Amino acid sequence: MEIFNSKRNHFPEGWNHEIDYKTKLKQNIHMTLIKSISGIRGTIGGLPGEGLSPLDVVKFTAAYAAWAKENTNKEKITIVVGRDARISGPMVDKIVVGTLMGCGANVINLGLSTTPTTELAVTMENADGGIILTASHNPKQWNALKLLNNKGEFLSGDDGKKILAIAEQEAFNFAEVDALGTVEENDTYIQKHVDHVCNLELVDVDAIKKANFKVAIDCVNSVGGTYLPPLLKALGVNNIIELYCEPNGQFPHNPEPLPENLTEISALIKEQKADVGFVVDPDVDRLAIVNEDGSMFGEEYTLVAVSDYILSQKKGNTVSNLSSTRALRDVTEKYNGTYTAAAVGEVNVVNKMKETNAVIGGEGNGGVIYPESHYGRDALVGIGLFLTHLAKSGKTCSEMRASYPEYFISKNKIELTPELDVDKILVDVKEKYKNEQVNDIDGVKIDFPDKWVHLRKSNTEPIIRIYSEAQNEEKAEELAEMIIQDIKTIAGI
């Protein structure tokens, strides 16, 4: 048995180079197709069933249409479609729209659209569902079909399983010629989303305008480039420094808004003396903030800051997932609210927010979910609320960040040999720490008085992901290493 760092390449001895054409083709283009309850994600090109090929797009779109008809008990349904700016978007969009029409569904096609905009459009149009064509923060060779219900929310696990089963069995019918669906091109939703944010009760446009902020943005050459400038102007920001706002799908850096990918906007903020920087991922549901001195506000703290503002105006509860910073709990308790942790995944956070009547929630990846707007991560809503908070606070961005409890999250993963029973390892870890506060709704999370560690297994590989948080990097790494040693001992390695 072997345990090794997941970042290290590992090739078995006796690697067979005598491979057939089909295998070689797959290797050369690194095809991947991931079918999950939350949607269909894959690389463009290659063989059907191995990547996100046109045939796969048709199959899963038709399966979704069949599910939507059953879910709404309607034969004639209306589906909203929106896409980010990645290169494959126009091709996938035409296939999805044509397939929906072929299934007898009417389509409202938003064209270039953010994920939260598409979610809002489903409810504003009283549609029966929605499909967002985006692979979120994945590189440009990826695309995906993200599926929404008639509330504009991501599907439940059960509904996702139903769609996968329909696709597997190809249990869908196409409409006859007189029953084909229609398509309506609708380009009004940039303005509708901007108006929606500005009209939220706790977004104070006058306060933002009075603050006269200079704001830098990095939109990674996707749809944020068409949404953030008009939003900021409507919020009263007249001095906008735009970086990578051409929606051409040519991502200039890794599109995930992590610190190591944000060096250019950091330098630009210092050079241009901006007050704050905003960075979004390709579909604009994650918001990273950069301080006026070029330092990172921290994706984990986007939700913390917005929640601090919301709770100062409206008493209530908060929710984030198990792998998000403890700082949200601290801020919530400061206002005498109750913090609750949900299993990882936006749909799980949303369900827990509804269950606990949370006034704000989200995920530590910069995902803000504000029920007064809608139950989806929305970077545009996050920007409106954050700028209001910053304007009213009278602080600089870095001063605001320094006002929150300081935590550091370390993210590790260990890869085990396939014969090891990962579930049993997690059970044994839970047993060892049974005298601590343990949560097992999603893997095993162990809360110590001044730190925590969360272990989650991969559904597809013998991998355990280990997230640990403490008051500094050294302590977080020490905690992760302690758990790794526990796993090695339990596994007999």
C-alpha positions in Angstrom: 0.0 0.0 0.0 1.2 3.5 -0.8 0.2 7.0 0.2 1.5 9.9 -1.7 0.9 13.6 -2.3 -1.7 14.2 -5.0 0.4 16.8 -6.7 3.0 14.3 -7.6 2.8 12.5 -10.9 2.5 8.7 -10.5 2.9 6.2 -13.3 2.8 2.4 -12.7 5.8 0.4 -13.7 5.6 -1.4 -17.0 3.5 1.5 -18.6 2.3 0.1 -21.9 3.1 2.3 -24.8 1.6 -0.1 -27.3 -1.8 1.5 -27.2 -4.6 1.6 -29.8 -5.7 4.7 -31.7 -8.7 5.3 -29.5 -6.7 5.3 -26.3 -4.1 7.5 -27.8 -6.7 10.0 -29.0 -8.2 10.2 -25.5 -4.8 10.8 -24.0 -3.8 13.4 -26.5 -6.8 15.6 -25.8 -7.3 14.7 -22.1 -11.0 14.1 -22.5 -13.1 14.2 -19.4 -16.9 13.9 -18.9 -18.2 14.2 -15.4 -21.9 13.3 -14.9 -23.1 14.5 -11.5 -26.4 15.5 -9.8 -25.5 19.1 -10.2 -24.9 19.1 -13.9 -22.8 17.7 -16.8 -19.2 19.0 -17.1 -16.5 18.0 -19.5 -13.8 19.0 -22.0 -14.7 19.9 -25.5 -13.8 17.5 -28.3 -13.1 13.8 -28.6 -15.3 10.8 -28.6 -19.0 10.7 -27.5 -19.2 9.6 -23.9 -15.6 10.6 -23.2 -15.8 14.4 -23.4 -18.6 16.9 -23.6 -19.3 16.1 -27.3 -22.3 17.5 -29.2 -24.0 14.1 -28.8 -23.6 14.2 -25.1 -25.0 17.8 -25.0 -28.1 16.6 -26.9 -28.6 13.6 -24.7 -28.4 15.4 -21.3 -30.4 18.4 -22.6 -33.2 16.1 -23.8 -33.1 14.3 -20.4 -33.4 17.6 -18.6 -36.4 18.6 -20.8 -38.1 15.3 -20.0 -37.5 15.8 -16.3 -38.8 19.5 -16.4 -42.0 18.4 -18.1 -42.5 15.8 -15.4 -41.5 18.1 -12.6 -43.9 20.8 -13.6 -46.6 18.4 -14.9 -46.7 20.5 -18.1 -46.3 19.4 -21.7 -45.3 22.8 -23.0 -42.5 24.2 -20.9 -40.3 27.3 -21.0 -36.6 27.1 -20.3 -34.2 30.0 -19.8 -30.7 29.5 -21.3 -27.6 31.7 -20.6 -23.9 31.2 -21.2 -20.6 32.6 -20.1 -18.1 33.8 -22.7 -15.9 30.7 -23.1 -14.9 29.8 -26.6 -17.2 26.8 -26.9 -20.2 28.8 -25.7 -21.8 29.6 -29.0 -21.5 26.0 -30.3 -22.9 24.5 -27.1 -25.6 27.2 -26.9 -26.9 26.3 -30.4 -27.1 22.6 -29.6 -28.8 23.2 -26.3 -31.4 25.6 -27.7 -32.1 23.4 -30.7 -32.5 20.3 -28.6 -34.9 22.1 -26.2 -36.9 23.2 -29.2 -36.8 19.7 -30.6 -38.2 18.5 -27.3 -41.1 20.9 -27.7 -39.8 23.4 -25.1 -40.0 27.2 -25.7 -36.6 28.9 -25.0 -35.8 32.3 -23.6 -32.1 32.7 -24.7 -30.2 35.4 -22.7 -27.0 34.9 -24.7 -24.0 36.1 -22.7 -25.2 36.0 -19.1 -23.9 35.3 -15.6 -25.1 32.4 -13.5 -27.0 34.5 -11.0 -28.6 36.5 -13.9 -29.9 33.3 -15.4 -31.2 32.2 -12.0 -33.1 35.5 -11.6 -34.5 35.3 -15.1 -36.1 31.9 -14.4 -38.2 33.5 -11.6 -38.8 36.8 -13.4 -40.0 35.0 -16.5 -42.0 32.4 -14.5 -40.1 29.8 -16.5 -40.1 26.1 -15.8 -36.3 25.8 -15.4 -33.0 27.0 -16.7 -29.7 25.8 -18.1 -26.5 27.8 -17.6 -23.6 26.9 -20.0 -20.5 27.5 -17.9 -17.7 25.5 -16.4 -17.3 28.1 -13.8 -13.6 28.5 -12.8 -12.4 25.6 -15.0 -9.9 26.4 -17.9 -11.1 27.3 -21.4 -11.3 23.7 -22.8 -14.1 22.9 -20.3 -17.8 23.7 -20.5 -20.8 22.4 -18.6 -24.6 22.3 -18.4 -25.7 23.6 -15.0 -29.3 22.8 -14.4 -32.0 24.9 -12.5 -35.5 24.1 -11.3 -38.5 26.4 -11.7 -37.4 28.4 -8.7 -34.1 29.3 -10.4 -32.2 27.2 -7.9 -29.8 24.3 -8.5 -31.5 20.9 -8.5 -31.8 18.6 -5.5 -29.8 15.4 -5.4 -32.9 13.4 -6.1 -33.8 15.4 -9.1 -30.3 15.3 -10.4 -30.3 11.5 -10.2 -33.6 11.3 -12.1 -32.0 13.3 -15.0 -29.0 11.1 -15.1 -31.2 8.0 -15.1 -33.3 9.4 -18.0 -30.1 10.2 -19.9 -28.7 6.7 -19.3 -31.9 5.0 -20.5 -32.5 7.7 -23.3 -36.0 7.8 -22.0 -37.0 11.0 -23.8 -39.1 11.8 -26.9 -38.7 14.5 -29.4 -41.7 16.6 -30.6 -43.4 16.3 -34.0 -43.1 19.2 -36.4 -46.2 21.1 -35.3 -45.2 20.8 -31.6 -41.7 22.1 -31.9 -40.7 24.8 -29.4 -39.9 28.5 -30.1 -36.9 30.6 -29.2 -36.9 34.2 -28.0 -33.7 36.1 -27.8 -33.7 38.4 -24.8 -30.9 40.8 -24.1 -32.6 42.9 -21.4 -31.3 41.0 -18.3 -28.0 42.9 -17.8 -30.1 46.0 -17.0 -32.7 44.0 -15.1 -30.0 42.5 -12.9 -28.3 45.8 -12.3 -31.6 47.5 -11.4 -32.4 44.5 -9.1 -29.1 45.0 -7.2 -29.5 48.8 -6.9 -33.1 48.4 -5.6 -32.2 46.1 -2.8 -33.2 47.7 0.5 -29.7 47.4 2.1 -27.8 48.6 -1.0 -27.3 52.4 -0.5 -26.5 53.9 -3.9 -26.2 57.4 -2.4 -23.7 56.4 0.2 -21.6 54.6 -2.4 -21.7 57.6 -4.7 -20.8 60.0 -1.9 -17.7 57.8 -1.1 -16.4 58.5 -4.6 -14.6 55.1 -4.8 -12.0 54.3 -7.4 -12.6 50.6 -8.2 -10.4 48.1 -10.2 -12.0 45.0 -11.7 -10.6 41.8 -13.3 -13.3 39.9 -15.2 -11.0 37.3 -16.8 -12.3 38.0 -20.3 -15.7 36.6 -19.6 -19.3 37.9 -18.9 -18.2 39.9 -15.9 -16.8 42.3 -18.4 -20.3 43.1 -19.7 -21.9 43.2 -16.2 -19.6 44.8 -13.7 -19.0 48.2 -15.5 -22.7 49.0 -15.8 -23.4 47.8 -12.3 -20.6 50.0 -10.8 -21.8 53.0 -12.8 -25.4 52.5 -11.6 -24.0 52.3 -8.0 -22.4 55.7 -8.4 -18.8 54.6 -9.1 -17.5 56.8 -11.9 -13.8 55.8 -11.7 -13.5 52.2 -12.9 -10.2 50.6 -13.9 -11.0 47.7 -16.2 -8.7 44.7 -16.5 -9.5 41.8 -18.9 -13.1 42.9 -19.6 -13.3 41.7 -23.2 -15.8 38.7 -23.2 -13.8 36.6 -25.7 -13.2 33.5 -23.5 -9.4 33.8 -23.8 -8.7 33.6 -20.1 -5.5 35.6 -19.5 -4.7 33.7 -16.3 -6.1 30.8 -14.4 -9.7 31.8 -14.0 -10.1 30.7 -10.4 -9.9 33.9 -8.3 -7.2 32.7 -5.9 -4.4 35.0 -4.7 -1.7 33.4 -6.9 -3.8 34.3 -10.0 -4.4 37.9 -9.0 -0.9 39.5 -9.2 -1.8 41.8 -12.1 -4.8 43.5 -10.4 -2.9 43.7 -7.2 -0.1 45.6 -8.9 -2.6 47.8 -10.8 -4.4 48.8 -7.6 -1.2 50.0 -6.0 -0.1 51.8 -9.2 -3.5 53.5 -9.8 -4.2 54.1 -6.1 -7.6 52.3 -6.3 -9.7 52.0 -3.2 -10.7 48.4 -3.8 -10.5 45.7 -6.4 -13.1 43.1 -7.4 -12.4 39.9 -9.2 -15.0 37.4 -10.5 -14.8 34.0 -12.0 -16.1 33.4 -15.6 -19.8 33.0 -14.6 -19.7 35.7 -11.9 -21.0 33.7 -8.9 -17.8 34.1 -6.9 -16.4 37.4 -5.6 -12.8 38.0 -4.5 -11.8 41.4 -3.1 -8.4 43.0 -3.2 -7.4 45.7 -0.7 -6.2 49.2 -1.6 -2.6 48.2 -0.7 -2.7 45.3 -3.2 -3.1 42.7 -0.4 -5.9 40.1 -0.6 -9.0 40.6 1.4 -9.4 36.8 1.2 -12.2 34.9 -0.6 -13.2 33.4 2.8 -13.8 36.9 4.1 -16.1 38.2 1.3 -19.0 36.5 3.0 -17.8 37.5 6.4 -17.8 41.2 5.5 -21.1 41.1 3.7 -22.7 39.2 6.6 -21.3 41.7 9.1 -23.1 44.5 7.3 -26.3 42.6 6.9 -26.4 41.5 10.6 -25.7 45.1 11.7 -28.9 46.1 9.9 -31.1 43.0 10.3 -30.9 40.5 13.1 -30.9 36.9 12.1 -29.0 33.7 11.4 -26.2 32.7 9.0 -25.1 29.5 7.1 -22.0 28.5 5.3 -20.5 25.1 4.5 -18.4 22.9 6.8 -15.2 23.9 5.0 -15.7 27.7 5.4 -14.0 30.0 7.9 -15.0 30.1 11.6 -14.9 33.9 11.3 -18.5 33.8 10.1 -19.6 32.1 13.2 -17.8 34.7 15.3 -19.4 37.6 13.5 -22.8 36.0 13.7 -22.6 35.5 17.5 -21.4 39.1 17.9 -24.9 40.1 16.7 -26.6 37.3 18.9 -27.5 35.3 15.8 -27.1 31.5 15.3 -24.5 30.1 12.8 -25.2 26.7 11.2 -22.9 24.7 9.0 -24.2 22.9 6.0 -22.7 20.1 3.9 -20.5 21.3 1.0 -22.4 22.3 -2.1 -24.6 25.3 -2.9 -27.9 23.3 -2.8 -27.0 22.1 0.7 -26.3 25.6 1.9 -29.5 26.9 0.4 -31.6 24.1 2.0 -30.0 24.9 5.4 -30.6 28.6 5.0 -34.3 28.0 4.3 -34.5 25.6 7.3 -32.9 28.1 9.7 -34.4 31.3 8.2 -30.9 32.6 7.6 -30.7 36.3 6.5 -27.4 35.7 4.7 -25.2 32.8 3.8 -23.0 31.3 1.3 -19.6 29.6 0.8 -16.0 30.4 1.6 -15.1 30.6 -2.0 -16.5 34.1 -2.3 -20.1 32.9 -2.8 -22.7 35.3 -1.3 -26.3 34.1 -1.1 -28.7 36.8 0.0 -32.3 35.6 0.3 -33.7 39.1 -0.2 -32.4 38.8 -3.7 -32.5 35.1 -4.6 -31.2 31.8 -3.4 -28.0 31.7 -5.5 -24.4 32.8 -5.2 -24.3 36.3 -6.8 -21.1 38.4 -7.1 -23.2 41.4 -8.3 -25.3 41.4 -5.1 -22.0 40.9 -3.2 -20.5 44.0 -4.8 -23.5 46.2 -4.0 -23.6 45.1 -0.4 -19.9 45.3 0.1 -19.5 48.8 -1.3 -22.4 50.0 0.9 -20.6 48.5 3.9 -17.3 50.0 2.9 -18.9 53.4 2.3 -20.7 53.5 5.6 -17.8 52.1 7.6 -15.4 55.0 6.9 -12.6 52.5 6.8 -10.2 51.5 4.1 -10.5 48.0 2.7 -7.5 46.7 4.6 -8.7 48.3 7.8 -12.0 46.6 7.4 -10.3 43.3 6.8 -8.1 43.7 9.9 -11.3 44.2 12.0 -12.3 40.6 11.6 -11.0 37.5 13.5 -7.8 36.2 11.8 -7.9 32.7 10.6 -5.9 30.7 8.1 -7.2 27.7 6.1 -4.8 25.0 4.8 -6.1 22.8 2.0 -4.5 19.4 1.5 -5.4 16.0 0.0 -3.9 12.6 0.4 -4.3 9.8 -2.2 -4.7 6.2 -0.9 -4.3 3.0 -2.7 -7.7 1.7 -4.1 -7.9 -1.3 -1.8 -8.1 0.8 1.3 -11.6 1.4 2.8 -11.8 5.2 2.9 -15.2 5.1 4.7 -13.7 3.0 7.5 -10.7 5.3 7.9 -13.1 8.3 8.4 -15.2 6.3 10.9 -12.0 5.5 12.9 -10.8 9.1 12.8 -14.3 10.1 14.1 -14.0 7.5 16.9 -10.5 8.8 17.9 -11.8 12.3 18.4 -15.2 11.5 19.8 -14.6 13.7 22.8 -14.3 16.7 20.6 -17.2 18.4 18.8 -17.7 16.2 15.7 -20.0 16.8 12.7 -20.5 13.9 10.2 -23.1 15.3 7.8 -20.4 15.5 5.1 -17.3 13.5 5.9 -16.0 14.2 9.3 -15.4 17.7 10.8 -13.7 17.9 14.2 -14.0 21.2 16.0 -11.3 22.0 18.6 -11.6 25.1 20.9 -9.3 27.1 18.7 -9.2 25.3 15.4 -10.9 22.7 13.2 -10.2 20.1 10.6 -12.6 18.7 7.9 -12.1 15.4 6.1 -14.1 14.6 2.9 -13.7 11.7 0.6 -13.8 11.9 -3.2 -16.7 10.1 -4.8 -14.6 8.9 -7.7 -11.1 8.3 -6.3 -9.6 7.0 -3.1 -8.7 10.5 -2.0 -9.4 12.2 1.3 -9.4 16.0 1.2 -8.2 17.7 4.4 -9.2 21.3 5.2 -7.8 22.7 8.5 -8.2 26.2 10.0 -6.3 27.8 12.8 -5.2 31.3 13.8 -2.1 31.1 11.6 -0.7 29.1 8.8 1.8 27.1 10.9 -0.9 25.9 13.3 -3.3 25.0 10.4 -0.5 23.0 8.7 0.4 21.3 12.0 -3.2 20.2 12.5 -3.4 18.8 8.9 -0.2 16.9 9.4 -1.5 15.4 12.7 -4.6 14.1 10.9 -2.5 12.8 8.0 -0.4 10.8 10.5 -3.6 9.5 12.1 -4.8 8.3 8.7 -1.4 6.6 8.1 -1.6 4.8 11.4 -5.2 3.7 11.0 -4.5 2.5 7.5 -1.4 0.6 8.7 0.9 2.5 6.3 
